[in-house]
Amino acid sequence: MNGLKSIALFLALATAFLFAALAVNQQQVALTFAVWRTPFTLSIFWWLLGALVIGVALGALYGGWMNVRYRFANRRLSKALDKAQQQLAAQKTQGAEKS
């Protein structure tokens, strides 16, 4: 129940911040990159929100990609460890038979 309350509080604060940022940043601007300029204007809030969404999406994609890479590396290392442990067990049994 405490988890739901904290989630609800976070959502309420995020919504309040969103509306406050929307109310303050109403100036219309067009972005300019070197010599290229966007053919339309949006308020600063929407440009910032778009940059945030793109950043979060790219961060999630990168995190997912790294997670997949680490999982494959972990699987490869686990197989190598199992093989080494089997070889060690086989050598121990051969050493015990010789004694």
Secondary structure by P-SEA (a helix, b strand, c coil): caaaaaaaaaaaaaaaaaaaaaacccbbbbbbcccccccccccaaaaaaaaaaaaaaaaaaaaaaaaaaaaaaaaaaaaaaaaaaaaaaaaaaaaaaac
